[in-house]
Each structure stands twice: as structure tokens, then as C-alpha cells.
Amino acid sequence: MTTRSIAVNENCSYRRTGRDPESAVPRLARLTGREREVLLLLGTGLGNRELARELGIAERTVKAHIANIVEKIGQQTRTQAAIVSALAHDALCADRACTGHRMTEPAPKQRIRAS
């Protein structure tokens, strides 16, 4: 096993790359209500056409909302914004009956060691 593969296996990829998707969560306050709604739906994996249909707006408007969201929360791509959406579901979704809300703290992550 090389030195590089050992380092990769033992270091957190967030720390190694300097990118933590959860760091965008505090920036959600910058979003309008409609942008929050678009971001929440973006986290479901829908494409622009499906988002437009769900929201009752033009696909072009969806693209504009996504561009604004990506900029406001400090991300670079739509995919990064969707990841933030999934991680911040509790902050974005007002429906307390929603099954997407975390009911308990996630189980501690187990550290996997290379053999």
C-alpha cells in the first residue's frame, strides 16, 4: 500500500478537500421563500422540467432560481446545492409530519481501517 492510499483512507475527505457541504447551511437565510422551496425540491433529484411542473412556473424561471440559489449559498454547481438541500432538509422543510426530518441524532460514524 502506498503512502497516498493510507492518507486517503485515514483522512476525512471534507478536511482534505477543504469543502464541507454543511458550511452552506447558515447561508440559507439569504434565500427568498420561493428559492427555499426550489432548493428543497432540488434535493429530491428532480430535473428542471419536473421542478417547473411541480412549481407551476416556466423552466427558464427554475433555471434562474437555481442560479441565484447556487450563488447565494456559496456553491459552484447545481449538484452541490442539491447536496446542501438534502443535508439541510430540517431547516428548509416546514412540514413537521414529513418523514425526511431527522427524528434522532445519526449514529456515530464508524472508522473503517484499511487492511
Contacts in CASP RR format, 6 or more apart in sequence:
PFRMAT RR
TARGET T0000
AUTHOR 0000-0000-0000
METHOD contacts of the structure
MODEL  1
MTTRSIAVNENCSYRRTGRDPESAVPRLARLTGREREVLLLLGTGLGNRE
LARELGIAERTVKAHIANIVEKIGQQTRTQAAIVSALAHDALCADRACTG
HRMTEPAPKQRIRAS
1 114 0 8 1.000
5 114 0 8 1.000
6 114 0 8 1.000
8 16 0 8 1.000
9 112 0 8 1.000
9 113 0 8 1.000
9 114 0 8 1.000
14 20 0 8 1.000
21 80 0 8 1.000
21 83 0 8 1.000
21 84 0 8 1.000
21 87 0 8 1.000
22 84 0 8 1.000
22 87 0 8 1.000
22 88 0 8 1.000
24 73 0 8 1.000
24 74 0 8 1.000
24 75 0 8 1.000
24 80 0 8 1.000
24 84 0 8 1.000
24 88 0 8 1.000
25 84 0 8 1.000
25 87 0 8 1.000
25 88 0 8 1.000
25 91 0 8 1.000
27 72 0 8 1.000
27 73 0 8 1.000
27 74 0 8 1.000
28 36 0 8 1.000
28 39 0 8 1.000
28 73 0 8 1.000
28 88 0 8 1.000
28 91 0 8 1.000
28 92 0 8 1.000
30 72 0 8 1.000
30 73 0 8 1.000
31 39 0 8 1.000
31 69 0 8 1.000
31 72 0 8 1.000
31 73 0 8 1.000
34 65 0 8 1.000
35 65 0 8 1.000
35 68 0 8 1.000
35 69 0 8 1.000
35 72 0 8 1.000
36 92 0 8 1.000
37 55 0 8 1.000
38 51 0 8 1.000
38 55 0 8 1.000
38 62 0 8 1.000
38 65 0 8 1.000
38 66 0 8 1.000
38 69 0 8 1.000
39 69 0 8 1.000
39 73 0 8 1.000
39 81 0 8 1.000
39 84 0 8 1.000
39 85 0 8 1.000
39 92 0 8 1.000
40 85 0 8 1.000
40 89 0 8 1.000
40 92 0 8 1.000
40 93 0 8 1.000
41 51 0 8 1.000
41 54 0 8 1.000
41 55 0 8 1.000
42 51 0 8 1.000
42 66 0 8 1.000
42 69 0 8 1.000
42 78 0 8 1.000
42 81 0 8 1.000
42 82 0 8 1.000
42 85 0 8 1.000
43 82 0 8 1.000
43 83 0 8 1.000
43 85 0 8 1.000
43 86 0 8 1.000
45 82 0 8 1.000
46 54 0 8 1.000
48 59 0 8 1.000
48 62 0 8 1.000
48 63 0 8 1.000
48 66 0 8 1.000
49 59 0 8 1.000
51 59 0 8 1.000
51 62 0 8 1.000
52 58 0 8 1.000
52 59 0 8 1.000
52 61 0 8 1.000
52 62 0 8 1.000
55 62 0 8 1.000
66 78 0 8 1.000
66 81 0 8 1.000
69 81 0 8 1.000
70 76 0 8 1.000
70 77 0 8 1.000
70 78 0 8 1.000
70 80 0 8 1.000
70 81 0 8 1.000
73 81 0 8 1.000
73 84 0 8 1.000
75 81 0 8 1.000
75 84 0 8 1.000
85 92 0 8 1.000
89 98 0 8 1.000
89 100 0 8 1.000
89 101 0 8 1.000
89 102 0 8 1.000
90 101 0 8 1.000
90 102 0 8 1.000
93 100 0 8 1.000
93 101 0 8 1.000
END
